[in-house]
Amino acid sequence: MISQALVEQHIHGAFGIDFMTCSTLDMLEVSKKLLNYGVGYYFPTIMTDKIDVIKERLNVVKEAKSLQTKKMAQIVGVHLEGPFINSNKAGIHNKEYILPLEIEKYKQIDDEIIKIVTLAPELDNNGEFTKYLHSKGVKVSAGHTLATDLSNVNQVTHLYNAMGNFSHRDDSTVVSALVENIYVELIADSMHINDDVLKLTFKQKDLSQILLISDALPLAHSEKNEHIFASQLIFNKNGRLVNADGVFAGSSMLLADIVKNLVDKNILNLKDALICASSNQLKYHNLNNNLNVYWNELNRIEKVELL
């Protein structure tokens, strides 16, 4: 089967390379390797940290983007995950560096390379912060949040993870994400989300609004079994990337692995899985297909052909 380019809009690194600490050349190396896994476009994801660190990371991404060649997965822009999140749903993020949703705070790191911002809408006073991001053409994603009103966001960051849980009596982030006319990111690695919940999600949510992501960490496709990430040691425990307390930090899979997982478990067929991993993202971000990805009968990538 031939598919369009995969689009990875939430990835923290891979192959032992961490986007929070790597050099420009390291990021270019990730770009080269991601192409072999069918990824045509990606958004290096920068997480909660000191303002100076975030600004320095943005500059690294911009420099890497300027040096890319056609034989690389193309950097679209940065997905900024934090620091404007809810400390009660921080997950692996360092609470010390979480900032209030104030426009003046954002202006300290404001840069045209930022294309997606994950934030906690319930902490946005009168929605002014969100409106400001929209005015700049930035996609707003509700994540690390307890929000129940998602009417002013474009999408939700890693549905079910680091958000208000489902309740049959009360409003919740999860229910709002499922019923609102917005996109949802989904880490379908069968570890972040139970397989039956994945099946239920694909039945409830319109397929055209599901964005498969990896949320891959530097340990993904790496020979290392541990790595310092978000100021703490992360372990690879049989594919689960967790801290010492067992809190998930991200995924050990890349997007192609996610597609294969869904198909192998008969949760989705290959065509539908690729809609969620490719077609939806290309449309959502207004991107042109830049390669054909050839999948063999084992749902693995057989060949990548640049267009």
C-alpha positions as CSV (number, residue, x, y, z in Angstrom):
1,M,0.0,0.0,0.0
2,I,1.2,3.5,-0.8
3,S,0.5,6.4,1.7
4,Q,1.3,10.0,1.9
5,A,3.9,11.5,4.2
6,L,3.4,10.9,7.9
7,V,3.2,14.0,10.0
8,E,4.5,14.0,13.6
9,Q,3.2,17.0,15.5
10,H,4.3,15.9,19.0
11,I,7.8,14.5,19.4
12,H,10.4,15.3,22.0
13,G,13.3,13.5,20.3
14,A,14.4,10.0,19.2
15,F,17.5,7.9,18.4
16,G,19.1,9.1,21.7
17,I,18.7,12.8,20.7
18,D,16.8,15.2,23.0
19,F,15.3,18.3,21.5
20,M,15.7,20.1,24.9
21,T,19.5,19.7,24.9
22,C,20.6,18.8,21.4
23,S,22.7,20.7,18.9
24,T,21.5,21.9,15.5
25,L,23.5,19.0,13.9
26,D,21.8,16.5,16.2
27,M,18.3,17.8,15.1
28,L,19.3,17.5,11.5
29,E,20.3,13.9,12.2
30,V,16.9,13.2,13.6
31,S,15.4,14.8,10.5
32,K,17.4,12.4,8.3
33,K,16.4,9.3,10.3
34,L,12.7,10.2,10.6
35,L,12.4,10.2,6.8
36,N,13.3,6.5,6.8
37,Y,10.3,5.9,9.0
38,G,7.9,7.7,6.6
39,V,7.8,11.0,8.4
40,G,7.7,13.9,5.9
41,Y,7.0,16.7,8.4
42,Y,7.4,17.1,12.1
43,F,7.1,19.6,14.9
44,P,10.0,19.4,17.5
45,T,8.2,19.7,20.8
46,I,9.7,22.0,23.4
47,M,8.5,21.5,27.0
48,T,8.2,23.5,30.2
49,D,11.5,25.0,31.2
50,K,13.2,28.3,32.1
51,I,12.3,31.1,29.6
52,D,16.0,31.4,28.6
53,V,16.2,27.7,27.9
54,I,13.0,27.8,25.8
55,K,14.3,30.8,23.8
56,E,17.6,29.0,23.1
57,R,15.8,25.8,22.0
58,L,13.6,27.9,19.6
59,N,16.8,29.2,18.0
60,V,18.2,25.7,17.6
61,V,15.0,24.6,15.8
62,K,15.1,27.7,13.6
63,E,18.7,27.1,12.7
64,A,18.1,23.4,11.9
65,K,15.1,24.3,9.8
66,S,17.2,26.7,7.7
67,L,19.8,24.0,7.1
68,Q,17.5,21.2,6.0
69,T,17.8,19.4,2.7
70,K,15.1,17.6,0.7
71,K,16.4,14.3,2.0
72,M,15.1,15.0,5.5
73,A,11.8,15.1,7.3
74,Q,10.9,18.8,7.2
75,I,10.5,20.9,10.3
76,V,7.2,22.8,10.2
77,G,7.6,24.6,13.5
78,V,7.6,24.1,17.2
79,H,5.0,22.5,19.3
80,L,5.4,24.4,22.7
81,E,4.1,22.0,25.4
82,G,3.9,24.3,28.4
83,P,5.0,26.3,30.4
84,F,1.4,27.6,30.5
85,I,-0.2,24.5,32.0
86,N,-2.0,23.4,35.2
87,S,0.4,22.3,37.9
88,N,-2.2,19.8,39.1
89,K,-1.8,18.0,35.8
90,A,1.9,18.6,35.2
91,G,2.8,15.0,34.7
92,I,6.5,14.9,33.9
93,H,6.8,18.7,33.5
94,N,8.8,20.6,36.1
95,K,6.3,22.5,38.2
96,E,9.0,25.1,39.1
97,Y,8.9,26.5,35.6
98,I,5.2,26.6,35.0
99,L,4.0,30.2,34.2
100,P,0.6,31.9,34.4
101,L,-1.3,32.5,31.2
102,E,-0.3,36.1,30.7
103,I,0.4,37.6,27.3
104,E,3.4,39.6,28.6
105,K,4.9,36.3,29.8
106,Y,4.4,34.7,26.3
107,K,5.9,37.8,24.6
108,Q,9.2,36.9,26.3
109,I,9.4,33.8,24.1
110,D,7.2,34.8,21.3
111,D,8.6,33.6,17.9
112,E,7.1,32.9,14.5
113,I,8.6,29.3,14.7
114,I,5.9,28.5,17.3
115,K,3.0,26.8,15.6
116,I,1.2,24.9,18.4
117,V,0.9,25.8,22.1
118,T,-0.3,23.4,24.7
119,L,-2.0,25.2,27.6
120,A,-4.6,24.9,30.3
121,P,-7.6,26.9,29.1
122,E,-9.2,27.1,32.6
123,L,-6.4,29.3,33.7
124,D,-6.9,31.8,30.9
125,N,-8.5,34.9,32.3
126,N,-11.4,35.9,30.0
127,G,-9.7,33.9,27.2
128,E,-7.4,36.8,26.3
129,F,-4.3,34.6,26.2
130,T,-6.0,32.2,23.8
131,K,-7.3,35.0,21.6
132,Y,-3.8,36.4,21.4
133,L,-2.4,33.1,20.1
134,H,-5.2,32.8,17.6
135,S,-4.5,36.3,16.3
136,K,-0.9,35.2,15.6
137,G,-2.1,32.1,13.7
138,V,-0.9,29.7,16.5
139,K,-3.0,26.5,17.0
140,V,-4.1,26.3,20.6
141,S,-4.2,22.9,22.3
142,A,-5.8,22.0,25.6
143,G,-3.4,19.9,27.6
144,H,-2.1,19.2,31.1
145,T,-5.4,20.7,32.0
146,L,-8.7,20.3,34.0
147,A,-10.7,22.4,31.6
148,T,-14.3,21.4,30.8
149,D,-14.9,24.2,28.2
150,L,-12.9,23.5,25.1
151,S,-14.9,25.7,22.7
152,N,-12.0,28.1,22.1
153,V,-9.2,25.6,21.3
154,N,-8.2,23.9,18.0
155,Q,-7.3,20.6,19.5
156,V,-6.5,18.6,22.6
157,T,-3.0,17.3,23.6
158,H,-2.6,13.6,24.1
159,L,-6.3,12.7,24.9
160,Y,-6.9,11.0,28.2
161,N,-3.3,11.7,29.5
162,A,-2.7,14.6,31.9
163,M,-6.2,15.9,31.9
164,G,-9.5,15.7,33.8
165,N,-10.8,12.1,33.7
166,F,-14.2,10.8,32.4
167,S,-17.1,11.2,34.7
168,H,-20.7,10.2,34.0
169,R,-22.0,12.8,36.4
170,D,-19.8,15.8,35.9
171,D,-18.3,17.8,33.0
172,S,-14.7,16.7,32.2
173,T,-11.9,17.4,29.8
174,V,-12.2,14.0,28.2
175,V,-15.9,14.2,27.5
176,S,-15.6,17.7,26.2
177,A,-12.8,16.6,23.8
178,L,-14.9,13.7,22.5
179,V,-18.1,15.8,21.8
180,E,-16.6,19.2,20.7
181,N,-15.8,19.8,17.0
182,I,-12.1,19.8,17.6
183,Y,-9.0,17.7,16.8
184,V,-7.6,15.3,19.4
185,E,-4.1,13.9,19.6
186,L,-3.9,10.2,20.5
187,I,-0.9,8.2,21.7
188,A,-2.1,4.8,20.4
189,D,0.8,2.7,21.7
190,S,-1.4,0.5,23.8
191,M,0.4,1.7,26.9
192,H,-0.7,5.3,27.3
193,I,-4.3,4.2,26.5
194,N,-6.0,0.8,26.9
195,D,-6.9,-1.0,23.6
196,D,-10.6,-1.1,24.4
197,V,-10.5,2.7,25.1
198,L,-8.8,3.2,21.8
199,K,-11.5,1.2,20.1
200,L,-14.2,3.2,21.9
201,T,-12.5,6.5,20.9
202,F,-12.3,5.5,17.2
203,K,-16.1,4.7,17.3
204,Q,-17.0,7.9,19.1
205,K,-14.8,10.5,17.6
206,D,-15.0,11.3,13.9
207,L,-11.9,9.8,12.2
208,S,-11.2,13.0,10.4
209,Q,-10.6,14.7,13.8
210,I,-8.1,12.2,15.2
211,L,-4.4,13.0,15.0
212,L,-2.1,10.1,15.8
213,I,1.1,11.2,17.6
214,S,4.0,9.4,19.1
215,D,5.0,11.7,21.9
216,A,8.4,10.0,21.4
217,L,11.2,10.6,23.8
218,P,15.0,10.5,23.1
219,L,14.9,6.8,24.3
220,A,12.7,5.9,21.3
221,H,14.6,3.7,18.9
222,S,17.7,4.1,21.1
223,E,20.0,1.5,22.6
224,K,20.0,3.5,25.9
225,N,17.7,2.3,28.7
226,E,17.7,5.5,30.7
227,H,17.9,9.3,30.0
228,I,17.6,12.5,31.9
229,F,14.5,14.3,30.7
230,A,12.6,17.1,32.4
231,S,15.2,17.2,35.1
232,Q,14.6,13.6,36.1
233,L,15.8,10.1,35.2
234,I,13.5,8.3,32.8
235,F,13.7,4.5,32.4
236,N,12.7,2.2,29.6
237,K,10.8,-0.6,31.3
238,N,9.7,-3.0,28.6
239,G,8.8,-0.2,26.3
240,R,7.2,2.0,29.0
241,L,9.2,5.2,29.5
242,V,8.5,6.3,33.1
243,N,10.2,8.1,35.9
244,A,11.1,6.5,39.3
245,D,7.5,6.9,40.4
246,G,6.1,5.2,37.4
247,V,4.7,8.3,35.8
248,F,4.7,8.2,32.0
249,A,7.1,10.6,30.3
250,G,6.3,9.8,26.7
251,S,6.5,7.0,24.2
252,S,9.2,4.6,23.0
253,M,7.4,4.3,19.6
254,L,7.6,6.5,16.5
255,L,4.5,7.3,14.4
256,A,5.1,4.3,12.0
257,D,5.2,2.0,15.0
258,I,1.9,3.5,16.2
259,V,0.3,2.7,12.9
260,K,1.6,-0.8,12.9
261,N,0.4,-1.4,16.5
262,L,-3.2,-0.3,15.6
263,V,-3.3,-2.5,12.5
264,D,-1.6,-5.6,14.1
265,K,-4.2,-5.5,16.9
266,N,-7.1,-5.0,14.4
267,I,-8.1,-1.7,16.1
268,L,-7.9,0.1,12.7
269,N,-7.2,-1.1,9.2
270,L,-4.1,0.4,7.5
271,K,-6.1,2.9,5.4
272,D,-7.8,4.4,8.4
273,A,-4.7,4.4,10.5
274,L,-2.9,6.3,7.8
275,I,-5.8,8.8,7.6
276,C,-5.1,9.6,11.3
277,A,-1.3,9.6,10.9
278,S,-1.0,11.5,7.6
279,S,-4.1,12.8,5.7
280,N,-5.6,14.6,8.7
281,Q,-2.4,16.3,9.7
282,L,-1.6,17.4,6.1
283,K,-5.0,19.0,5.9
284,Y,-4.9,20.5,9.4
285,H,-1.5,22.2,8.9
286,N,-2.1,22.9,5.2
287,L,0.9,20.9,4.1
288,N,1.7,19.4,0.7
289,N,2.5,15.7,0.4
290,N,6.3,15.5,0.0
291,L,6.9,11.8,-0.3
292,N,5.2,8.4,-0.9
293,V,5.6,5.8,1.8
294,Y,5.3,2.1,0.6
295,W,4.0,-0.3,3.2
296,N,4.5,-4.1,2.8
297,E,2.1,-6.8,3.8
298,L,3.4,-6.8,7.4
299,N,2.4,-3.1,7.7
300,R,6.1,-2.1,7.8
301,I,7.6,0.7,5.7
302,E,9.3,-0.9,2.7
303,K,10.4,2.2,0.8
304,V,10.2,6.0,1.0
305,E,10.2,8.0,-2.2
306,L,10.7,11.7,-2.3
307,L,8.3,13.6,-4.6
